[in-house]
Amino acid sequence: MTVSDLKLKIFRQIDSLEKNRLEEFYGVLVNFINEKRDVGDWEKLTEEQKQGITDAIEEIDSGKGIPHEEVMANIRKKYTNA
């Protein structure tokens, strides 16, 4: 597969994504491009902090999180009706 073929294949897959999946993909892509290979920040965390992050990721992965849009709508509703 040539570079052009690969780019076209990637473009077609991206072009078929729905808006929310496209936004999610964009975040992954930006993180990949800006990736730092230094894990020093992680190593500086306490075990409790590391466990808290791990627990939060597991909760989100299991569907227990609240979507950003819902949180923002609730905040706007709360503070614009005050």
JOKA-V128689 format. One record per pair of residues at least 6 apart in sequence whose C-alpha atoms are under 7 Angstrom apart, sorted by the first residue. I is the first residue (numbers start at 1). J is the second residue. If there is no record, write none. Layout:
# JOKA-V128689
i: (I;I)
j: (J;J)
This chain:
# JOKA-V128689
i: (14;59)
j: (22;65)
